[in-house]
């Protein structure tokens, strides 16, 4: 606002972790034959698998597998001290599960554990008891990707890491703390270094004391990632997994290497942990860049000399039903449509009146939000627009959780869910505007773009099937930013990149960009305009005198629906009024009457006023910016509120999606942990 503004991707991503079947090697150590059916050998195994992978199998979470599409064969493997000298284990593409006899409580998360398979693959020692091992020799199996052509030394195997890994009983290979860019490389014959480049830079951000190894940003963020999980029969947004439980501790540094993926040499960053291998493929789409290697497949091949039998995918039957397609607002011609009927958007831009702008998220107070949006309900509002911060310093933890994280791991998803819950209780839908409280974001390098795309993934994916969301606004007034004013080509290209990223994740919600200047909707310095990649046109206007002409100009350039996502006028302070601009309630009322009348006459898709409430004493601006509200600080309505209520009718917009997260008052952290 401001007065002075007067998915094919999934298939690509899974190439890294596709189930590659090695040609059978000579059989060596064989225990009992694999189980004939691919069922969970223990309800403990099913519980562990279901937490992360049931949402993926149900197609309501879009990420790579933690274990695999289903359980593989069951084995009785020798283990000294276990009943009858054997223990039952079950293999998955990415690991192995075993019942932990030392834990008697079946509800303990450690009742079922995952073996230290990577340690065994690198050391060549199969553990057959608490202190018993069978020597086998390190595995000559590629750590990631497909087997290379004979003589291709670029692709490392587990054996290649034996000289750099921290292994039980081996040399002390603890690395010093190193918060620098990762330059280490490894191939079949061992480790080296590569020169620094500007193309792909990944930096170490954490140090694990237990084994003495650094962890780079891309893996550290993945280890703390949040997403949709299934716990106790309930789908919820939480941390995906306990890194120690699933991965163990790192046993090597991270190394750049080459893997053969889909028959082509591909640059990959790889790091070995006790239980798993993490890989980062920069050329993959953001949601699939970091994945877990197929350690279960590799171990089974090495130990049994034959490929891991392909698992039968689990059919998840208890997934929550998705809202029907017609529950989502969509575009038909020049109209927005819901349940087969054209709709008019009657909206407000909302902030907590005493913590406006993105500070609303830092000072979150759900009871106050509910009470304040109640005033919007009295005015017949059916849509609320609110912006989401990106890298605003005081909100870093709210969005990202960990200052070293490249993924959305803070409470913001919970807060967005609370906001949707409150809005839906009034039959309102929500437009979320991304990337607020930042500037010059379009100029940043490749590493920053990786973080930007992770931001899109982290905020959009949890709500891709939530019909309480009306649309995604890619960025508020990008044309009023430094880059938008100086280099519109760069701005438009960046917006197009973000639009593609959103569409790769979410196909059910329309996309728009709230432009500060209506003429910038069709500006196309290199034959690409904002109107070319949005689903409906959106612009801001605070000029009642020229408003009808602005609408006509936009209509002349597009057949898309038109939403004015900001309009309004301040009612004070009177001392700041000028000959050209009077700040008082009668002038505000006159503007509302004029602009709402022009909108009705033009038949556009909707109008969203700026803002609902005046700003309180804690607002960062105490000038005219604090007086745009239709609601005074004492809770009473200004005269223009009646014109908005009665002069611009619009239907309520009920939603199908229901959630029941606790509404947290100010000062109470929402629960976001496992």
C-alpha positions in Angstrom: 0.0 0.0 0.0 1.0 3.5 1.0 -0.4 6.8 -0.2 2.8 7.5 -2.0 2.2 4.5 -4.0 -0.8 7.2 -5.2 4.9 -30.8 -11.3 6.6 -33.4 -14.2 8.9 -32.1 -11.5 8.2 -35.0 -9.3 9.4 -37.4 -11.9 12.6 -35.5 -12.3 13.2 -35.2 -8.6 12.9 -38.9 -8.0 15.5 -39.8 -10.6 18.2 -39.6 -7.9 16.4 -42.0 -5.7 14.8 -44.3 -8.2 15.1 -48.0 -7.3 18.1 -49.0 -9.4 18.4 -52.7 -9.5 22.0 -53.9 -9.6 22.9 -57.1 -11.4 23.1 -59.9 -8.8 26.6 -60.4 -7.5 27.9 -63.7 -6.2 25.8 -64.7 -3.2 27.7 -64.7 0.0 26.1 -64.4 3.5 22.5 -65.6 3.3 20.1 -65.9 6.2 16.5 -67.0 5.9 14.8 -66.3 2.6 12.9 -63.0 2.2 9.3 -62.9 3.4 6.9 -63.8 0.6 4.6 -60.8 1.2 5.6 -57.1 1.6 3.8 -56.5 4.9 5.0 -54.7 8.0 6.7 -57.2 10.2 5.8 -55.3 13.3 3.2 -52.6 14.2 6.2 -50.6 15.5 7.7 -50.6 11.9 4.4 -49.4 10.5 4.2 -46.6 13.0 7.7 -45.4 12.2 7.0 -45.6 8.4 3.6 -44.0 8.6 4.8 -40.8 10.4 6.7 -39.5 7.4 5.8 -41.7 4.4 2.0 -42.2 4.8 1.4 -38.5 3.8 3.6 -39.0 0.7 1.9 -42.3 -0.2 -1.5 -40.5 0.2 -0.3 -37.8 -2.2 -1.0 -35.1 0.4 2.7 -34.3 1.0 5.0 -33.6 -1.9 8.5 -34.6 -0.8 10.9 -37.6 -1.2 10.5 -40.7 0.8 12.1 -41.2 4.3 11.9 -45.0 4.1 10.4 -45.8 0.8 7.0 -46.6 -0.8 6.5 -49.7 1.3 8.1 -52.4 3.4 10.5 -54.8 1.8 11.5 -58.3 2.8 11.8 -59.5 6.4 14.9 -61.4 7.5 16.0 -63.3 10.6 19.6 -62.1 11.0 22.1 -63.6 13.4 22.6 -61.4 16.5 24.3 -62.7 19.6 22.3 -62.4 22.7 18.9 -62.2 20.9 16.3 -64.9 21.5 17.4 -68.0 19.5 20.5 -66.0 18.4 18.6 -64.1 15.7 16.6 -60.9 15.4 13.9 -60.0 13.0 14.6 -57.0 10.7 12.8 -55.5 7.8 14.3 -53.7 4.8 13.1 -50.6 3.1 14.6 -48.7 0.1 16.4 -46.3 2.4 17.1 -48.2 5.5 16.4 -51.1 7.8 14.2 -51.4 10.9 14.6 -53.7 13.8 12.8 -54.2 17.1 14.9 -52.9 20.0 14.8 -55.6 22.7 16.3 -53.2 25.2 13.2 -51.0 25.2 10.2 -52.6 26.8 7.8 -49.7 26.3 6.2 -50.1 22.9 5.2 -46.4 22.9 8.8 -45.3 23.1 10.1 -43.8 19.8 13.1 -46.1 20.3 11.1 -49.3 20.5 12.0 -49.8 16.8 15.4 -48.6 15.6 17.3 -48.3 12.4 20.6 -50.1 12.0 24.0 -48.4 11.5 24.0 -49.6 7.9 26.3 -46.9 6.5 29.0 -47.7 9.1 28.9 -51.3 8.1 29.0 -50.5 4.4 32.1 -48.3 4.8 33.9 -50.4 7.4 33.1 -53.7 5.8 32.1 -55.1 9.2 28.7 -56.7 9.7 27.5 -56.4 13.3 26.3 -59.8 14.5 26.1 -59.0 18.2 26.7 -56.2 20.7 30.5 -56.7 20.3 30.6 -59.3 17.5 31.4 -58.5 13.9 31.8 -60.4 10.7 34.5 -59.1 8.3 33.2 -58.6 4.8 35.2 -55.8 3.2 33.9 -52.3 2.3 31.0 -52.2 -0.2 31.9 -51.4 -3.8 28.5 -50.0 -4.4 28.0 -46.4 -5.6 26.8 -44.2 -2.8 24.4 -42.4 -5.1 23.0 -43.0 -8.5 23.6 -45.7 -11.0 26.7 -47.8 -11.5 29.2 -46.0 -13.8 30.7 -47.4 -16.9 33.7 -49.7 -16.3 36.8 -47.6 -15.7 34.8 -44.4 -14.8 36.6 -43.3 -11.6 34.4 -40.2 -11.0 31.7 -42.1 -9.0 32.6 -43.0 -5.4 31.5 -46.1 -3.7 31.2 -46.7 0.0 34.8 -48.1 -0.1 35.9 -44.7 -1.3 34.9 -43.1 2.0 36.8 -45.6 4.2 39.9 -43.3 4.3 37.9 -40.2 5.4 35.2 -41.7 7.7 35.0 -41.8 11.5 34.5 -45.5 12.2 34.4 -47.5 15.5 37.9 -48.6 16.4 39.4 -46.6 13.5 41.7 -43.6 13.4 40.6 -40.3 14.8 39.2 -38.5 11.8 37.4 -35.6 13.6 37.5 -32.5 11.5 38.0 -29.0 12.9 35.1 -26.6 13.1 34.8 -25.1 9.6 32.0 -22.6 8.8 33.3 -22.1 5.3 32.2 -23.0 1.8 32.3 -26.7 1.1 35.2 -27.4 -1.4 36.0 -31.0 -0.7 35.6 -33.5 -3.5 35.6 -37.3 -3.6 35.8 -39.9 -6.4 36.3 -43.6 -6.5 40.0 -43.2 -5.5 39.6 -40.7 -2.6 39.1 -37.2 -1.5 40.4 -33.9 -3.0 39.4 -30.3 -3.4 37.8 -28.1 -6.0 38.3 -24.4 -6.6 35.7 -21.9 -5.3 33.1 -21.0 -7.9 30.2 -18.5 -7.9 27.8 -21.0 -9.4 26.9 -23.3 -6.5 28.1 -22.4 -3.0 27.2 -24.5 0.0 28.5 -23.5 3.4 29.0 -25.5 6.6 26.7 -24.1 9.4 26.8 -26.7 12.2 29.3 -28.9 14.0 28.4 -32.2 15.6 30.6 -32.8 18.6 29.7 -36.5 19.0 31.6 -37.5 15.8 33.5 -34.3 15.0 32.1 -33.4 11.6 30.6 -30.3 10.0 27.2 -30.2 8.4 26.4 -27.8 5.5 23.4 -25.6 5.3 21.4 -27.7 2.8 21.6 -30.8 5.0 21.2 -29.0 8.3 17.9 -27.5 7.1 16.7 -30.8 5.8 17.4 -32.4 9.1 15.2 -29.9 10.9 12.5 -29.8 8.2 8.8 -29.6 9.1 6.0 -30.9 7.1 2.8 -33.0 7.2 3.2 -36.1 9.4 0.8 -38.8 10.7 0.9 -39.3 14.4 -1.7 -41.1 16.5 -4.0 -41.2 13.4 -3.9 -37.5 13.0 -2.2 -35.6 10.2 -0.4 -32.5 11.5 2.5 -30.1 10.6 5.5 -31.0 12.7 9.2 -31.8 12.5 9.5 -34.7 10.1 11.9 -36.8 12.1 14.4 -37.0 14.8 17.7 -36.6 13.0 19.6 -38.9 15.4 17.0 -41.6 15.1 16.8 -41.6 11.3 20.3 -40.5 10.3 22.6 -41.0 13.2 25.6 -38.7 13.5 27.7 -37.7 10.5 30.8 -39.9 9.9 32.3 -37.8 7.1 32.4 -34.2 5.9 30.3 -33.3 2.9 31.9 -33.8 -0.5 31.1 -32.8 -4.0 31.2 -35.7 -6.4 29.7 -37.0 -9.6 26.8 -39.4 -9.8 25.3 -41.1 -12.8 21.6 -40.1 -12.8 19.3 -41.2 -15.6 22.4 -42.1 -17.5 24.1 -38.7 -17.2 27.0 -37.5 -15.1 25.4 -35.1 -12.5 27.1 -32.9 -9.8 26.0 -34.0 -6.3 27.0 -33.1 -2.8 27.0 -36.1 -0.5 27.5 -36.7 3.2 27.6 -40.0 5.1 25.8 -40.4 8.4 25.8 -43.5 10.6 22.5 -44.7 9.3 21.8 -42.8 6.1 23.4 -40.9 3.3 22.2 -37.4 2.4 22.5 -36.0 -1.1 22.0 -32.5 -2.6 21.5 -32.2 -6.4 21.5 -28.5 -7.4 19.9 -29.2 -10.7 16.8 -30.8 -9.2 13.6 -28.8 -8.4 13.7 -27.3 -4.8 11.5 -29.9 -3.2 13.7 -32.7 -4.4 17.2 -31.3 -4.2 18.0 -32.9 -0.8 17.1 -36.5 -0.5 18.2 -39.7 1.4 20.2 -42.2 -0.5 18.9 -45.7 -1.1 21.0 -47.2 1.8 18.6 -50.1 2.3 19.0 -51.2 -1.3 22.7 -50.8 -1.2 23.2 -52.7 2.1 20.9 -55.5 1.0 22.8 -55.9 -2.3 26.1 -55.9 -0.4 25.1 -58.3 2.3 23.0 -60.7 0.3 24.5 -60.4 -3.2 21.2 -59.8 -4.8 18.9 -56.7 -5.4 16.4 -55.7 -2.7 13.0 -57.0 -3.9 10.8 -54.2 -5.0 8.4 -53.2 -2.3 4.7 -53.2 -2.9 3.4 -49.6 -2.3 1.3 -49.1 0.8 -2.2 -48.1 0.1 -3.0 -45.4 2.6 -6.8 -45.5 3.4 -7.0 -43.1 6.3 -5.9 -39.9 4.5 -8.1 -36.9 5.0 -10.3 -36.3 1.9 -9.3 -33.4 -0.2 -11.8 -30.7 -0.9 -13.5 -31.0 -4.3 -12.2 -29.0 -7.2 -15.1 -26.6 -7.1 -14.4 -25.7 -3.5 -11.4 -23.7 -4.8 -11.8 -20.2 -6.3 -10.7 -20.4 -10.0 -10.8 -18.3 -13.1 -13.3 -18.6 -15.9 -12.9 -15.8 -18.5 -12.9 -12.5 -16.7 -14.5 -13.8 -13.6 -13.5 -15.5 -10.4 -15.7 -18.5 -9.8 -16.6 -20.7 -6.8 -18.8 -23.7 -6.9 -19.9 -22.9 -10.4 -21.0 -19.3 -9.6 -19.2 -16.0 -10.3 -18.2 -14.3 -7.1 -17.2 -10.8 -6.1 -14.3 -10.3 -3.7 -15.0 -7.9 -0.9 -11.8 -7.7 1.0 -9.7 -6.1 3.6 -5.9 -5.9 4.2 -5.4 -6.9 7.8 -2.8 -6.4 10.5 -3.1 -6.4 14.3 -3.9 -2.8 15.0 -1.2 -2.5 17.6 1.4 -4.5 15.7 0.9 -3.7 12.1 2.7 -4.9 9.0 4.7 -8.1 9.4 5.1 -7.4 13.1 1.7 -9.0 13.4 3.4 -12.4 13.1 6.0 -11.6 15.8 3.4 -10.3 18.2 0.7 -12.9 17.3 -2.4 -12.8 19.5 -5.1 -15.1 18.1 -7.9 -13.9 20.4 -7.3 -10.3 19.3 -7.1 -11.4 15.6 -10.4 -13.1 16.0 -12.0 -10.1 17.7 -10.6 -7.7 15.1 -11.7 -9.8 12.1 -15.1 -9.8 13.7 -15.4 -6.2 12.6 -14.6 -7.2 9.0 -17.4 -9.8 9.3 -19.8 -7.0 10.4 -18.9 -5.2 7.1 -19.6 -8.3 5.0 -16.0 -8.9 4.1 -15.4 -12.3 2.4 -11.6 -12.2 1.8 -8.6 -11.1 3.9 -5.2 -10.3 2.5 -2.1 -10.5 4.6 1.6 -10.5 3.8 4.2 -13.0 4.9 7.7 -12.0 5.9 10.8 -13.3 4.2 14.1 -12.3 5.9 12.9 -9.5 8.2 15.5 -9.7 11.0 13.1 -9.7 14.0 11.0 -12.4 12.4 13.9 -14.7 11.3 13.0 -17.3 14.0 9.3 -17.1 13.3 9.8 -18.1 9.7 13.0 -20.1 9.6 13.2 -21.4 13.1 17.0 -21.9 13.1 19.1 -19.0 12.0 21.2 -21.5 10.0 18.2 -23.0 8.3 17.5 -22.8 4.6 14.0 -24.2 5.2 10.8 -23.1 6.8 11.1 -24.6 10.3 9.6 -21.8 12.5 6.1 -21.5 13.8 4.8 -19.5 10.8 2.9 -22.5 9.3 1.1 -22.9 12.6 0.3 -19.2 12.7 -0.9 -19.2 9.1 -3.2 -22.2 10.0 -4.6 -20.3 13.0 -5.3 -17.3 10.7 -7.0 -19.5 8.2 -9.0 -21.1 11.0 -10.2 -17.7 12.3 -11.0 -16.3 8.8 -12.9 -19.5 7.8 -15.0 -19.2 11.0 -16.4 -16.0 9.4 -16.8 -17.5 5.9 -13.8 -15.6 4.7 -11.0 -16.8 2.4 -7.4 -15.6 2.6 -4.9 -14.2 0.1 -1.3 -14.7 1.3 1.3 -12.3 -0.1 4.8 -13.7 -0.1 8.2 -12.1 0.3 7.2 -9.1 2.3 9.6 -6.9 4.3 12.6 -7.4 2.0 14.1 -5.5 -0.9 16.5 -6.1 -3.8 15.7 -9.8 -3.5 15.7 -10.1 -7.3 19.4 -9.3 -7.4 20.6 -12.1 -5.2 22.8 -15.0 -6.4 22.1 -18.7 -6.9 22.6 -19.7 -3.3 20.0 -17.0 -2.3 17.6 -18.2 -5.0 17.9 -21.7 -3.5 16.7 -20.3 -0.2 13.9 -18.3 -1.9 12.6 -21.4 -3.6 12.8 -23.3 -0.3 10.7 -20.5 1.2 8.1 -20.9 -1.5 8.1 -24.7 -1.0 7.8 -24.3 2.8 4.9 -21.9 2.8 2.9 -23.0 -0.2 3.1 -26.8 0.1 1.3 -27.2 3.5 -1.7 -25.3 2.0 -1.8 -26.6 -1.5 -5.0 -28.5 -0.9 -6.6 -26.0 1.6 -9.6 -24.3 0.1 -9.5 -21.6 2.8 -6.7 -20.0 0.7 -8.1 -18.0 -2.1 -4.8 -17.2 -4.0 -1.1 -16.6 -3.7 0.1 -13.0 -4.2 3.8 -13.5 -5.2 5.0 -10.2 -3.8 3.4 -7.0 -2.6 4.2 -4.0 -5.0 7.4 -5.3 -6.5 7.4 -2.4 -8.9 7.8 0.0 -6.0 11.0 -1.8 -4.9 14.5 -0.7 -5.7 14.9 -3.4 -8.4 11.4 -2.9 -9.8 12.1 0.8 -10.4 15.6 0.4 -11.8 15.5 -2.9 -13.6 11.9 -4.0 -14.4 13.3 -6.8 -16.6 15.0 -8.4 -13.7 11.9 -8.0 -11.5 9.6 -9.6 -14.1 12.0 -12.5 -14.7 12.2 -13.1 -10.9 8.4 -13.0 -10.5 8.0 -15.5 -13.3 10.5 -17.8 -11.6 8.5 -17.6 -8.4 5.3 -18.2 -10.3 6.7 -21.4 -11.8 7.8 -22.5 -8.4 4.4 -22.0 -6.9 2.7 -23.8 -9.8 5.0 -26.8 -9.4 3.8 -27.2 -5.9 0.2 -26.0 -6.0 -2.1 -26.5 -9.0 -5.4 -25.6 -7.1 -4.9 -21.9 -6.2 -4.7 -19.0 -8.6 -1.6 -16.7 -8.6 -1.5 -12.9 -8.8 0.9 -10.1 -8.1 -0.3 -6.9 -6.3 1.3 -4.2 -8.5 1.6 -0.7 -7.1 1.1 0.9 -10.5 -1.6 -0.5 -12.8 0.5 0.3 -15.9 3.2 -2.1 -14.8 0.9 -5.0 -15.3 1.6 -5.0 -19.0 5.1 -3.6 -19.0 7.2 -6.1 -21.1 10.7 -4.9 -21.6 11.7 -8.3 -23.0 8.4 -9.6 -24.2 7.4 -10.9 -20.8 4.8 -9.1 -18.7 3.3 -9.8 -15.3 0.0 -10.4 -17.1 1.6 -13.3 -19.0 2.0 -15.5 -15.9 -0.7 -14.5 -13.4 -4.2 -15.9 -13.2 -5.9 -12.6 -12.4 -4.7 -9.0 -12.6 -4.2 -7.2 -9.3 -3.2 -3.6 -8.7 -3.4 -0.9 -6.0 -5.1 2.5 -6.4 -5.5 5.4 -4.1 -6.7 7.8 -6.8 -10.4 8.2 -6.9 -10.3 10.7 -9.7 -8.5 8.5 -12.2 -9.8 5.1 -10.9 -12.4 4.5 -13.6 -9.8 5.2 -16.3 -7.3 2.9 -14.6 -9.8 0.0 -14.7 -10.5 0.8 -18.4 -6.8 0.7 -19.2 -6.3 -2.6 -17.5 -9.3 -4.1 -19.3 -7.8 -2.9 -22.6 -4.7 -5.0 -21.9 -6.2 -8.2 -20.5 -9.3 -10.4 -20.4 -8.3 -11.7 -17.0 -10.4 -11.0 -13.9 -9.3 -7.7 -12.2 -9.0 -7.4 -8.4 -8.1 -4.1 -6.8 -6.2 -5.5 -3.8 -5.6 -2.2 -2.1 -7.6 1.1 -2.0 -8.3 3.6 0.7 -7.7 7.0 2.3 -6.4 8.2 5.6 -8.5 10.2 8.0 -5.7 12.1 9.8 -3.7 13.7 11.2 -5.4 16.8 10.0 -2.1 18.7 10.5 -0.6 16.7 7.6 -3.4 17.7 5.2 -2.4 19.7 2.1 -4.2 21.7 -0.5 -4.2 18.6 -2.7 -4.9 16.0 0.0 -7.3 16.4 2.9 -7.0 13.7 5.6 -10.4 13.5 7.3 -13.4 11.1 7.5 -15.6 12.9 5.0 -12.9 12.7 2.3 -12.4 9.0 3.0 -16.1 8.5 2.7 -16.2 10.3 -0.6 -13.3 8.2 -2.0 -15.1 5.0 -1.0 -18.3 6.0 -2.7 -16.5 7.0 -5.8 -14.2 4.0 -6.1 -16.8 1.4 -5.1 -19.3 2.9 -7.6 -16.7 2.7 -10.4 -15.9 -0.9 -9.5 -19.5 -1.9 -9.6 -20.0 -0.1 -12.9 -17.0 -1.8 -14.4 -18.0 -5.3 -13.1 -14.5 -6.1 -11.9 -13.8 -9.2 -9.7 -13.4 -7.3 -6.5 -12.2 -4.5 -4.1 -10.0 -4.9 -1.0 -9.8 -1.9 1.2 -6.6 -0.7 3.1 -6.7 -1.2 6.1 -9.3 -2.6 8.5 -8.2 -0.9 11.7 -6.3 2.3 12.5 -2.9 1.6 14.0 -2.3 1.9 17.7 0.4 3.5 19.8 2.9 0.7 19.0 2.7 1.2 15.3 6.1 2.1 13.6 4.4 5.0 11.8 2.3 7.6 13.5 1.7 9.8 10.4 -1.2 9.4 8.0 -0.2 5.7 7.5 -1.8 5.0 10.9 -5.2 6.3 9.9 -6.4 4.3 6.8 -8.7 2.1 8.9 -12.4 1.8 8.7 -12.4 1.0 12.4 -11.2 3.5 14.9 -9.0 2.5 17.8 -12.1 2.5 20.2 -13.7 -0.1 18.0 -16.3 2.2 16.4 -16.8 2.4 12.6 -16.0 5.5 10.6 -18.7 6.8 8.2 -17.1 5.1 5.1 -17.6 1.7 6.8 -21.3 2.0 6.1 -20.7 2.7 2.4 -18.4 -0.3 2.2 -20.8 -2.5 4.1 -23.9 -1.5 2.1 -22.6 -0.2 -1.2 -20.5 -3.2 -2.3 -22.4 -6.4 -1.7 -20.6 -9.8 -1.9 -21.5 -13.3 -0.8 -19.8 -15.1 2.1 -17.2 -17.7 1.0 -17.4 -20.8 3.1 -14.7 -23.4 3.0 -14.6 -27.2 3.3 -11.2 -27.5 5.0 -11.3 -27.8 8.8 -8.4 -27.7 11.3 -8.4 -27.5 15.0 -5.1 -26.1 16.1 -5.1 -24.2 19.4 -5.5 -20.5 19.0 -2.5 -19.1 20.9 -2.6 -15.8 22.8 0.2 -13.3 22.8 3.4 -14.6 24.3 2.5 -18.3 23.9 4.7 -20.3 21.4 2.6 -22.7 19.2 3.7 -26.3 19.4 5.7 -27.1 16.3 8.0 -30.0 17.5 7.8 -33.7 16.9 
